[in-house]
Amino acid sequence: MEKRVREALKNSSLFEGFGDSFLNHIIPYMKILKYSKGREIVYQGEESSDLFIILKGKVRASIFDDEGNELVIDTFSDGDFVGELSLIDGKPRSASLIAETDVELAVLERRHFITILSKFPDLCLKIAENLVQRLRKADKFLESLAFLDVKERIINLFIDSAVESDKGIYKIPKMSHREIAKRIGASRESVTKALRKFHDMGILSEDDKMYILSLSDKKWRF
């Protein structure tokens, strides 16, 4: 188990570049937790401040309105870390974390993290660099909500989610219309309408497992 945790930390953008001395120091502070698919790891507004490093699986960060409507802010997978905002300021969670698959996490409590920072101050810069990257990504997401229509948001989501791409052809793991809607801040009905439009235009096809998006020419421009 320790070997797997060590490899995950080495591959994490937060701990990249730190040597064995750092890893030997931090690993004993960590505990391992497992969550089954669909479980809530933390909920929006919860009073907790742990840092989570994903050893295995996929997690989504979401916010909910008073009626339970969900907007997916981001997704995280092996080697990613999440929970850094409450870790830094100790305030309630700004979003819920939900296991999209069965998940295994390494968890570091805030009190231990503060102790580690005092011994490895360079970690502060790493945190700042990662926060800036996530803020830029959040800005891009907010810009899409403000200025792009549903069809354009779906195109951007599919491009970002593609597991294969070649000369304007993108292969995207199949998502339900409801899941797409949660990820782009739209209604399921508007997503269904947009996907139907893509099919009619000849730029989208699908099988049981994949969407195939073809943007090899300009006919997709709206």
C-alpha positions as a Markdown table, in Angstrom:
| # | Residue | x | y | z |
|---|---|---|---|---|
| 1 | Met | 0.0 | 0.0 | 0.0 |
| 2 | Glu | 2.8 | 2.5 | 0.9 |
| 3 | Lys | 4.5 | 1.9 | -2.4 |
| 4 | Arg | 1.3 | 2.7 | -4.3 |
| 5 | Val | 0.7 | 5.9 | -2.2 |
| 6 | Arg | 4.3 | 6.9 | -2.9 |
| 7 | Glu | 3.9 | 6.5 | -6.7 |
| 8 | Ala | 0.6 | 8.4 | -6.6 |
| 9 | Leu | 2.3 | 11.3 | -4.7 |
| 10 | Lys | 5.2 | 11.4 | -7.1 |
| 11 | Asn | 2.7 | 11.7 | -10.0 |
| 12 | Ser | 0.7 | 14.4 | -8.3 |
| 13 | Ser | 1.1 | 17.9 | -9.6 |
| 14 | Leu | 1.1 | 19.2 | -6.0 |
| 15 | Phe | 4.0 | 17.0 | -4.9 |
| 16 | Glu | 5.9 | 16.8 | -8.2 |
| 17 | Gly | 9.7 | 17.4 | -7.8 |
| 18 | Phe | 9.8 | 16.7 | -4.0 |
| 19 | Gly | 12.2 | 13.9 | -3.1 |
| 20 | Asp | 12.1 | 10.8 | -0.9 |
| 21 | Ser | 12.8 | 12.8 | 2.2 |
| 22 | Phe | 9.6 | 14.7 | 1.7 |
| 23 | Leu | 7.6 | 11.6 | 0.9 |
| 24 | Asn | 9.0 | 9.7 | 3.9 |
| 25 | His | 7.8 | 12.6 | 6.0 |
| 26 | Ile | 4.3 | 13.0 | 4.6 |
| 27 | Ile | 3.2 | 9.4 | 4.0 |
| 28 | Pro | 2.9 | 8.5 | 7.7 |
| 29 | Tyr | 0.4 | 11.3 | 8.2 |
| 30 | Met | -1.9 | 10.0 | 5.6 |
| 31 | Lys | -4.9 | 7.6 | 5.9 |
| 32 | Ile | -6.5 | 5.6 | 3.1 |
| 33 | Leu | -10.3 | 5.8 | 2.5 |
| 34 | Lys | -12.4 | 4.0 | -0.1 |
| 35 | Tyr | -15.8 | 5.1 | -1.5 |
| 36 | Ser | -18.1 | 3.2 | -3.8 |
| 37 | Lys | -19.5 | 4.7 | -7.0 |
| 38 | Gly | -22.1 | 7.4 | -6.3 |
| 39 | Arg | -21.0 | 8.0 | -2.7 |
| 40 | Glu | -20.6 | 11.6 | -1.5 |
| 41 | Ile | -17.1 | 12.2 | -0.1 |
| 42 | Val | -17.8 | 15.6 | 1.3 |
| 43 | Tyr | -20.9 | 17.8 | 0.8 |
| 44 | Gln | -21.2 | 21.5 | 0.0 |
| 45 | Gly | -21.1 | 23.6 | 3.2 |
| 46 | Glu | -19.6 | 20.8 | 5.3 |
| 47 | Glu | -17.2 | 21.7 | 8.1 |
| 48 | Ser | -14.1 | 19.8 | 7.0 |
| 49 | Ser | -10.7 | 20.7 | 5.8 |
| 50 | Asp | -8.9 | 17.5 | 4.7 |
| 51 | Leu | -6.8 | 17.3 | 1.5 |
| 52 | Phe | -7.6 | 14.3 | -0.8 |
| 53 | Ile | -5.2 | 12.7 | -3.2 |
| 54 | Ile | -6.8 | 10.3 | -5.6 |
| 55 | Leu | -5.0 | 7.0 | -5.8 |
| 56 | Lys | -7.5 | 5.3 | -8.0 |
| 57 | Gly | -10.8 | 6.3 | -9.6 |
| 58 | Lys | -12.6 | 9.4 | -10.6 |
| 59 | Val | -14.2 | 12.2 | -8.5 |
| 60 | Arg | -16.4 | 15.1 | -9.5 |
| 61 | Ala | -16.7 | 18.5 | -7.8 |
| 62 | Ser | -20.2 | 19.9 | -8.0 |
| 63 | Ile | -22.4 | 22.7 | -6.6 |
| 64 | Phe | -26.1 | 22.4 | -6.0 |
| 65 | Asp | -28.9 | 25.0 | -5.8 |
| 66 | Asp | -31.8 | 24.9 | -3.3 |
| 67 | Glu | -33.8 | 22.7 | -5.7 |
| 68 | Gly | -31.0 | 20.1 | -6.0 |
| 69 | Asn | -30.0 | 21.0 | -9.5 |
| 70 | Glu | -26.3 | 20.1 | -10.0 |
| 71 | Leu | -23.5 | 21.9 | -11.9 |
| 72 | Val | -20.3 | 20.0 | -12.3 |
| 73 | Ile | -17.3 | 22.3 | -11.7 |
| 74 | Asp | -14.5 | 19.8 | -12.5 |
| 75 | Thr | -13.5 | 16.2 | -12.5 |
| 76 | Phe | -10.4 | 14.6 | -11.0 |
| 77 | Ser | -8.7 | 11.2 | -11.5 |
| 78 | Asp | -5.6 | 9.3 | -10.5 |
| 79 | Gly | -2.8 | 11.5 | -9.1 |
| 80 | Asp | -5.0 | 14.6 | -8.8 |
| 81 | Phe | -5.6 | 16.3 | -5.5 |
| 82 | Val | -8.8 | 18.1 | -4.3 |
| 83 | Gly | -10.0 | 20.0 | -1.3 |
| 84 | Glu | -7.3 | 22.6 | -1.2 |
| 85 | Leu | -9.5 | 25.6 | -0.6 |
| 86 | Ser | -10.8 | 24.4 | 2.8 |
| 87 | Leu | -7.4 | 23.0 | 3.5 |
| 88 | Ile | -5.9 | 26.5 | 3.2 |
| 89 | Asp | -8.5 | 28.7 | 4.9 |
| 90 | Gly | -10.3 | 26.1 | 7.2 |
| 91 | Lys | -13.7 | 27.3 | 6.0 |
| 92 | Pro | -16.7 | 25.1 | 4.9 |
| 93 | Arg | -16.6 | 23.2 | 1.6 |
| 94 | Ser | -17.4 | 25.3 | -1.4 |
| 95 | Ala | -18.5 | 22.2 | -3.4 |
| 96 | Ser | -19.5 | 18.6 | -2.9 |
| 97 | Leu | -17.1 | 15.8 | -3.9 |
| 98 | Ile | -18.8 | 12.7 | -5.4 |
| 99 | Ala | -17.3 | 9.4 | -6.4 |
| 100 | Glu | -17.9 | 8.9 | -10.1 |
| 101 | Thr | -16.4 | 5.4 | -9.9 |
| 102 | Asp | -15.2 | 3.3 | -7.0 |
| 103 | Val | -12.5 | 5.5 | -5.5 |
| 104 | Glu | -9.5 | 5.1 | -3.3 |
| 105 | Leu | -8.1 | 8.3 | -1.6 |
| 106 | Ala | -5.1 | 9.3 | 0.5 |
| 107 | Val | -6.3 | 11.8 | 3.0 |
| 108 | Leu | -4.2 | 14.4 | 4.8 |
| 109 | Glu | -5.7 | 16.4 | 7.7 |
| 110 | Arg | -5.2 | 20.2 | 7.8 |
| 111 | Arg | -3.4 | 20.1 | 11.1 |
| 112 | His | -0.8 | 17.7 | 9.7 |
| 113 | Phe | -0.5 | 19.8 | 6.5 |
| 114 | Ile | 0.3 | 22.9 | 8.4 |
| 115 | Thr | 3.1 | 21.0 | 10.3 |
| 116 | Ile | 4.5 | 19.8 | 6.9 |
| 117 | Leu | 4.5 | 23.3 | 5.5 |
| 118 | Ser | 6.7 | 24.6 | 8.3 |
| 119 | Lys | 9.3 | 22.0 | 7.3 |
| 120 | Phe | 8.9 | 22.2 | 3.5 |
| 121 | Pro | 8.0 | 25.8 | 2.7 |
| 122 | Asp | 8.5 | 25.3 | -1.0 |
| 123 | Leu | 5.2 | 23.5 | -0.9 |
| 124 | Cys | 3.5 | 26.9 | -0.6 |
| 125 | Leu | 4.7 | 27.8 | -4.1 |
| 126 | Lys | 3.4 | 24.5 | -5.5 |
| 127 | Ile | 0.0 | 25.2 | -4.0 |
| 128 | Ala | -0.1 | 28.7 | -5.5 |
| 129 | Glu | 0.8 | 27.4 | -8.9 |
| 130 | Asn | -1.9 | 24.8 | -8.9 |
| 131 | Leu | -4.5 | 27.3 | -7.6 |
| 132 | Val | -3.6 | 29.7 | -10.4 |
| 133 | Gln | -4.1 | 26.9 | -13.0 |
| 134 | Arg | -7.5 | 26.0 | -11.5 |
| 135 | Leu | -8.6 | 29.7 | -11.4 |
| 136 | Arg | -7.7 | 30.0 | -15.1 |
| 137 | Lys | -9.8 | 26.9 | -15.8 |
| 138 | Ala | -12.7 | 28.3 | -13.7 |
| 139 | Asp | -12.5 | 31.6 | -15.6 |
| 140 | Lys | -12.7 | 29.7 | -18.9 |
| 141 | Phe | -15.7 | 27.8 | -17.6 |
| 142 | Leu | -17.5 | 31.0 | -16.5 |
| 143 | Glu | -16.7 | 32.6 | -19.8 |
| 144 | Ser | -18.4 | 29.7 | -21.6 |
| 145 | Leu | -21.5 | 30.0 | -19.4 |
| 146 | Ala | -21.7 | 33.7 | -20.1 |
| 147 | Phe | -20.9 | 33.9 | -23.8 |
| 148 | Leu | -21.4 | 30.5 | -25.5 |
| 149 | Asp | -24.7 | 28.9 | -26.4 |
| 150 | Val | -25.5 | 25.3 | -25.5 |
| 151 | Lys | -24.2 | 23.8 | -28.8 |
| 152 | Glu | -20.8 | 25.6 | -28.4 |
| 153 | Arg | -20.5 | 24.5 | -24.8 |
| 154 | Ile | -21.1 | 20.9 | -25.8 |
| 155 | Ile | -18.5 | 21.1 | -28.5 |
| 156 | Asn | -16.0 | 22.4 | -26.0 |
| 157 | Leu | -16.9 | 19.7 | -23.5 |
| 158 | Phe | -16.5 | 17.0 | -26.1 |
| 159 | Ile | -13.1 | 18.3 | -27.2 |
| 160 | Asp | -11.9 | 18.5 | -23.6 |
| 161 | Ser | -13.2 | 15.0 | -22.8 |
| 162 | Ala | -11.9 | 13.3 | -25.9 |
| 163 | Val | -9.8 | 10.2 | -25.3 |
| 164 | Glu | -8.7 | 10.1 | -29.0 |
| 165 | Ser | -8.3 | 12.8 | -31.5 |
| 166 | Asp | -7.0 | 12.9 | -35.1 |
| 167 | Lys | -7.4 | 15.6 | -37.7 |
| 168 | Gly | -10.6 | 17.0 | -36.3 |
| 169 | Ile | -12.1 | 13.7 | -35.3 |
| 170 | Tyr | -12.7 | 13.2 | -31.6 |
| 171 | Lys | -13.8 | 10.1 | -29.7 |
| 172 | Ile | -15.6 | 10.8 | -26.4 |
| 173 | Pro | -16.7 | 8.3 | -23.8 |
| 174 | Lys | -20.5 | 8.1 | -23.8 |
| 175 | Met | -22.3 | 10.4 | -21.4 |
| 176 | Ser | -26.0 | 10.6 | -20.7 |
| 177 | His | -27.8 | 13.8 | -21.8 |
| 178 | Arg | -28.4 | 14.6 | -18.1 |
| 179 | Glu | -24.7 | 14.3 | -17.3 |
| 180 | Ile | -23.8 | 16.5 | -20.2 |
| 181 | Ala | -26.3 | 19.1 | -19.0 |
| 182 | Lys | -24.8 | 19.0 | -15.5 |
| 183 | Arg | -21.3 | 19.6 | -16.9 |
| 184 | Ile | -22.2 | 22.6 | -19.1 |
| 185 | Gly | -24.9 | 24.3 | -17.0 |
| 186 | Ala | -27.9 | 23.7 | -19.3 |
| 187 | Ser | -31.2 | 21.8 | -19.2 |
| 188 | Arg | -31.4 | 18.2 | -20.4 |
| 189 | Glu | -33.9 | 19.2 | -23.0 |
| 190 | Ser | -31.6 | 21.8 | -24.5 |
| 191 | Val | -28.8 | 19.2 | -24.6 |
| 192 | Thr | -31.0 | 16.7 | -26.4 |
| 193 | Lys | -32.0 | 19.3 | -28.9 |
| 194 | Ala | -28.4 | 20.3 | -29.6 |
| 195 | Leu | -27.2 | 16.7 | -30.0 |
| 196 | Arg | -30.1 | 16.0 | -32.4 |
| 197 | Lys | -28.9 | 19.1 | -34.4 |
| 198 | Phe | -25.4 | 17.7 | -34.5 |
| 199 | His | -26.7 | 14.4 | -35.9 |
| 200 | Asp | -28.7 | 16.2 | -38.5 |
| 201 | Met | -25.6 | 18.2 | -39.5 |
| 202 | Gly | -23.5 | 15.0 | -39.8 |
| 203 | Ile | -20.9 | 16.0 | -37.3 |
| 204 | Leu | -21.9 | 13.6 | -34.6 |
| 205 | Ser | -22.3 | 9.8 | -34.6 |
| 206 | Glu | -22.3 | 7.3 | -31.7 |
| 207 | Asp | -22.2 | 3.7 | -30.7 |
| 208 | Asp | -22.8 | 2.0 | -27.4 |
| 209 | Lys | -19.6 | 3.4 | -25.8 |
| 210 | Met | -18.5 | 6.4 | -27.7 |
| 211 | Tyr | -19.6 | 9.7 | -29.3 |
| 212 | Ile | -17.6 | 10.5 | -32.5 |
| 213 | Leu | -17.4 | 14.2 | -33.2 |
| 214 | Ser | -16.2 | 15.3 | -36.7 |
| 215 | Leu | -15.0 | 18.8 | -36.9 |
| 216 | Ser | -12.7 | 18.2 | -39.9 |
| 217 | Asp | -14.3 | 21.1 | -41.9 |
| 218 | Lys | -16.2 | 24.3 | -41.1 |
| 219 | Lys | -19.7 | 23.0 | -41.6 |
| 220 | Trp | -20.2 | 22.8 | -37.9 |
| 221 | Arg | -19.9 | 26.5 | -37.3 |
| 222 | Phe | -23.2 | 27.9 | -36.0 |
